Amino acid sequence: MKFELKGAVNYLPTLTYGRMKNSYAEIDFSYEVNGENGFDISLQDGVELLTKGSLYEEIVARADFVKTGMEAMYLDSKAGGDSLEDENRRDREVKDAPSTDIVRNALKAAEIPVKVIATKKGNSVSNPVKIVYKAGSNNSINNNIIYVSEGSELTLIEVFESENKENLVGLQTRVYVCENARVKLVRVNMLSENTDHFDDLGFHLENNAKAELVQLELGGKRSYVGVRTELVGRKSEYNSAAGYLCRGESLLDMNFITNEWGKKVSCNMDASGVLLDNSTKVYRGTIDFKEGAKGARGFEKEDTLLFSPKIINKSVPLILCHEEDVEGDHGATIGRIDEKLMFYIKSRGIDEKAAKQLMTEAYINAVTEKIGDDETEGRVIKYVSEVFNDEQ
């Protein structure tokens, strides 16, 4: 069976000036897949893996509407409409726009089955559930729903691995967090330099629900990451920490969108990373305060460290607002290592390569320490160290 994913993804959620080509990304993947899909899961008590049955059908139907970050429509925000002409133009373009569900459609066409990971109501899972997605002789493409039942708590650690050959590791996940539920989602990309990758994620949070995302993008050839979070319920809360390391000729394209709908909701989105060699990175981070989100709060920031004059870096922090009673802030810092600092480090007997490694590890470890699992944290530290050991 052929899996083909072609078209525009990672849209900014509003009309914007397009000369810099930051408003979306173009993706073109074509790979053979089979039913195995490289999915290994370690379950805990109180967590079920569902592939059929009445509960499975009920959860799939309930989560069907959840939108993901790669598929987020770029014209779904009312913020920024200064005139009736702007509003009419937006309405026309939304009406005439093609479907953006290209990831979901590609999964259906390739007959990738939906798997449901569900917690039991009121159950707190003390140990993390772990999943490994690995591409070896077969590509790994999966389509998951995570359903966190009312009053339950779940920590899920997902690791992406691959052999050093041309292959694909891809995943779409819809996360439905019910009232008074908590979820912590950890995702670690430790792919080889020859692996293509997409990670398409969507959160839906009800009243007093909380979600935490810890995401590390450390490998891959062409990687596309999209995260869309809908804070619908009153006092729902979302926090994310993303770290990245781009090297060689790699491409990393990220789109993080948080829509704040409910009263007194809050979000905090942090991203930091390092760019080496001839790599390219695009970061889009959007917080959209919707009409009616009174008392909402939202903050985002990104820190990028550049170690080469040949890299391409694009950072697009964005706040949209259609409500007055809100608090928000955003920003991005982009810079190179200070020459005086480098001179000081060298004067202490540390060469330039070792200095780069120290600075990179500092950026990555700030996110790694949020994982909360010693085994996974140790693997990340080893992976980053091996990146520099492999350099000539």
C-alpha positions in Angstrom: 0.0 0.0 0.0 1.3 3.5 -0.9 1.2 6.3 1.7 1.2 9.7 -0.1 1.1 13.0 1.9 1.3 16.0 -0.5 0.1 19.6 -0.1 0.2 22.5 2.2 0.4 22.1 6.0 1.3 24.0 9.1 -0.8 27.1 8.2 -0.7 30.3 10.2 -4.2 30.7 11.5 -4.8 34.1 9.9 -4.3 36.1 6.8 -0.7 37.5 6.7 1.9 39.0 4.4 3.2 36.1 2.4 6.4 37.4 0.7 8.7 35.5 3.2 6.7 32.3 2.6 6.1 31.7 6.4 2.4 31.2 6.2 2.5 27.5 5.5 4.8 24.6 4.4 4.7 22.3 1.4 5.0 18.6 2.1 5.7 15.8 -0.4 6.0 12.3 1.1 5.5 9.0 -0.8 6.3 5.7 0.9 5.2 2.1 0.9 3.5 0.9 4.1 2.1 -2.3 5.5 0.0 -3.3 8.5 2.8 -3.6 11.0 3.7 0.1 11.3 6.4 -0.2 14.0 4.2 0.3 17.1 5.4 -1.1 20.5 3.4 -0.1 23.6 4.0 -0.8 27.3 0.6 -0.4 29.1 -0.1 0.3 32.8 -3.1 -0.7 35.0 -6.1 1.6 34.3 -5.1 2.2 30.6 -6.6 0.3 27.6 -5.5 -0.1 24.0 -8.7 -0.3 21.9 -8.9 -1.3 18.3 -12.6 -2.4 18.1 -15.8 -2.6 20.1 -18.6 -0.3 21.3 -16.3 1.8 23.6 -13.8 2.2 20.7 -16.5 3.3 18.3 -17.9 5.8 20.9 -14.5 7.4 21.5 -13.6 7.6 17.8 -16.9 9.4 17.1 -16.4 11.8 20.0 -12.9 12.8 19.0 -13.6 13.0 15.3 -13.9 16.8 15.2 -10.6 17.4 17.0 -8.3 19.4 14.7 -4.5 19.0 14.5 -1.7 21.4 14.1 -0.6 20.4 10.6 -4.2 20.5 9.3 -5.2 23.7 11.1 -7.0 26.0 8.7 -5.1 29.3 8.3 -8.3 31.4 8.0 -10.2 30.3 11.1 -9.4 33.3 13.3 -11.6 36.4 13.4 -8.8 38.5 14.9 -7.3 41.1 12.6 -10.5 41.9 10.6 -10.4 45.7 10.6 -13.1 46.3 8.1 -16.2 44.7 6.5 -14.1 44.2 3.3 -11.6 42.1 5.3 -14.4 40.1 6.8 -16.0 39.5 3.4 -12.7 38.5 1.9 -12.0 36.0 4.7 -15.5 34.5 4.3 -15.0 34.1 0.6 -11.6 32.5 1.0 -12.8 30.1 3.7 -15.7 29.0 1.5 -13.5 28.5 -1.5 -10.6 26.9 0.3 -9.9 23.2 -0.3 -10.0 20.7 2.6 -7.0 20.9 4.8 -7.4 17.4 6.2 -4.7 16.1 4.0 -3.0 14.1 6.8 -6.2 12.4 7.8 -7.2 11.7 4.2 -3.7 10.2 3.5 -4.1 7.9 6.5 -7.5 6.8 5.3 -6.3 6.2 1.8 -3.4 4.0 3.0 -5.8 2.2 5.3 -3.9 3.1 8.5 -6.2 1.9 11.4 -7.1 4.2 14.3 -5.9 3.0 17.7 -7.4 4.3 20.9 -5.5 4.7 24.2 -8.0 5.3 26.9 -7.9 5.7 30.7 -10.6 4.6 33.1 -12.8 7.3 34.7 -11.2 8.7 37.9 -8.1 6.5 37.6 -4.6 8.0 38.2 -1.9 6.1 36.4 1.2 6.3 38.5 3.7 5.0 36.0 4.0 6.3 32.4 2.7 4.4 29.4 5.5 4.1 26.8 5.3 3.8 23.1 8.1 3.3 20.6 7.6 4.0 16.9 10.4 2.5 14.9 11.2 2.3 11.1 13.5 -0.4 10.0 12.7 -2.6 7.0 9.2 -1.2 7.2 8.0 2.4 7.5 6.1 3.4 10.7 2.9 5.3 10.2 0.2 5.5 12.9 -3.1 7.1 13.7 -4.0 7.4 17.4 -6.6 8.8 19.7 -5.7 9.4 23.3 -8.8 9.6 25.5 -8.3 10.8 29.1 -11.5 10.1 30.9 -13.1 12.4 33.5 -11.0 12.8 36.6 -8.2 10.6 35.4 -4.5 11.2 35.0 -2.1 9.9 32.4 1.6 10.3 31.4 2.5 9.0 28.0 6.1 8.9 26.7 6.5 8.4 22.9 9.9 7.8 21.2 10.6 7.9 17.5 13.4 5.7 16.2 14.8 4.6 12.9 17.6 2.7 11.2 20.1 4.8 9.2 18.3 4.4 5.8 15.7 6.3 3.8 12.4 5.7 5.6 9.4 7.4 7.2 8.1 7.7 10.7 4.7 9.5 10.9 2.0 10.0 13.4 -1.3 11.8 13.8 -2.8 12.0 17.3 -6.0 13.5 18.7 -6.0 14.0 22.5 -9.4 14.4 24.2 -9.0 15.5 27.8 -12.3 15.3 29.7 -13.4 17.4 32.7 -11.0 17.5 35.7 -8.6 15.2 33.8 -4.8 15.6 33.5 -2.4 14.4 30.7 1.3 14.7 30.2 2.5 13.9 26.8 6.3 13.4 26.1 7.5 13.1 22.5 11.2 12.4 21.6 12.4 12.4 18.0 15.7 10.4 17.9 15.6 9.5 14.2 18.5 9.0 11.8 19.6 11.7 9.4 17.9 9.9 6.5 14.4 9.6 8.0 11.5 11.7 7.0 9.1 12.5 9.8 5.7 14.1 10.5 4.1 14.5 13.9 0.5 15.9 13.8 -1.1 16.6 17.2 -4.4 18.1 18.4 -5.6 18.7 22.0 -9.2 19.3 23.1 -9.6 20.3 26.8 -12.9 20.5 28.8 -13.6 22.2 32.1 -10.6 22.3 34.5 -8.6 20.0 32.3 -4.9 20.2 32.1 -2.4 19.2 29.4 1.4 19.3 29.4 3.5 18.7 26.3 7.2 18.0 26.4 8.6 17.7 22.8 12.2 17.1 21.6 12.9 17.2 17.9 16.5 16.0 17.6 16.8 14.0 14.4 15.3 13.4 11.0 15.9 14.6 7.4 12.6 16.5 6.8 10.4 16.9 9.9 7.0 18.6 10.0 5.5 19.1 13.5 2.0 20.6 14.1 0.3 21.1 17.5 -3.2 22.6 17.9 -4.7 23.1 21.3 -8.3 24.0 21.9 -8.9 25.4 25.5 -12.7 25.1 25.4 -13.5 24.4 29.0 -13.5 27.0 31.9 -10.1 27.1 33.7 -8.5 24.6 31.3 -4.7 24.9 31.1 -2.0 24.0 28.6 1.8 24.1 29.0 4.3 23.1 26.4 8.1 22.9 26.3 9.8 22.2 22.9 13.5 21.6 22.3 15.1 21.1 18.9 18.5 20.3 17.4 18.9 20.8 13.6 22.1 19.7 11.8 23.5 18.8 8.4 21.0 19.5 5.6 17.9 18.9 7.8 14.6 20.7 7.7 12.4 21.2 10.7 9.0 23.0 10.2 6.9 23.6 13.3 3.4 25.0 13.9 2.1 25.5 17.5 -1.4 27.0 17.8 -3.4 27.5 21.0 -6.9 28.7 20.7 -8.3 30.1 24.0 -12.1 29.9 24.1 -13.1 29.3 27.7 -13.2 31.8 30.6 -10.0 32.0 32.8 -8.1 29.5 30.6 -4.3 29.8 30.4 -1.4 28.6 28.3 2.4 28.8 28.3 4.4 27.8 25.3 8.2 27.7 25.4 10.6 26.6 22.6 14.4 26.6 22.4 17.0 25.0 20.2 20.2 25.0 18.3 20.9 25.1 14.6 24.1 23.7 13.1 25.7 23.3 9.6 23.3 24.0 6.7 20.0 23.2 8.5 16.7 25.0 8.1 14.1 25.7 10.8 10.7 27.4 10.8 8.8 28.0 14.0 5.3 29.4 14.0 3.8 30.0 17.5 0.3 31.4 17.8 -2.0 32.2 20.7 -5.5 33.3 19.7 -7.8 34.8 22.3 -11.3 34.1 21.1 -14.3 36.2 21.8 -15.7 35.3 25.2 -12.4 34.1 26.7 -12.6 36.6 29.6 -9.8 36.4 32.1 -7.7 34.2 29.8 -3.9 34.3 29.9 -1.3 33.3 27.3 2.4 33.5 27.0 4.9 32.2 24.5 8.7 32.6 23.8 11.4 31.0 21.7 15.2 31.1 22.0 17.3 30.0 19.1 21.1 29.6 19.0 22.8 29.7 15.7 26.2 28.0 15.1 26.7 28.5 11.4 26.3 31.4 8.9 24.8 28.9 6.4 21.6 28.0 8.4 18.1 29.4 7.6 16.0 30.3 10.6 12.4 31.7 10.5 10.6 32.5 13.8 7.0 33.7 13.7 5.6 34.4 17.2 2.0 35.6 16.9 -0.8 36.7 19.2 -4.3 37.2 17.9 -7.0 38.8 20.0 -10.8 39.2 19.7 -11.4 39.7 23.4 -10.5 42.7 25.7 -10.2 41.1 29.1 -7.1 39.0 28.5 -3.4 39.0 29.3 -0.8 37.9 26.8 2.8 38.2 25.8 5.1 36.8 23.2 8.6 37.1 21.8 11.6 35.4 20.2 15.4 35.8 20.7 17.8 34.7 17.9 21.6 34.9 18.3 25.0 33.5 17.9 27.4 32.6 20.7 29.2 35.7 21.9 32.8 36.0 20.7 34.0 37.1 24.1 32.3 34.2 25.7 33.9 31.8 23.2 37.3 33.4 23.8 36.8 32.9 27.5 35.9 29.2 27.1 38.9 28.6 24.8 41.2 30.2 27.3 40.1 27.6 29.8 41.3 24.8 27.6 38.0 23.9 25.9 38.1 23.8 22.1 35.3 25.2 19.8 33.7 21.8 19.2 33.4 21.1 22.9 32.1 24.6 23.5 29.4 24.1 21.0 28.5 20.8 22.6 28.3 22.4 26.0 26.0 25.2 24.8 23.8 22.7 22.9 23.4 20.4 25.8 22.4 23.4 28.0 19.6 24.3 25.6 18.4 20.7 25.1 18.7 19.7 28.8 16.5 22.5 29.9 13.7 20.6 28.1 15.0 17.1 28.8 14.8 17.5 32.5 11.0 18.1 32.2 10.5 14.5 30.9 10.4 13.0 34.3 11.7 9.5 33.3 15.3 8.6 34.0 15.6 6.0 31.2 14.2 8.4 28.5 16.3 11.3 29.8 19.4 9.2 29.7 18.8 8.2 26.1 18.3 11.9 25.0 21.6 12.9 26.7 23.4 10.0 24.9 21.8 10.9 21.5 22.9 14.5 21.7 26.4 13.5 22.8 26.7 11.1 19.8 25.7 13.9 17.4 29.0 15.7 18.3 31.1 12.5 18.5 30.1 11.7 14.9 31.3 15.1 13.6 34.5 15.1 11.8 
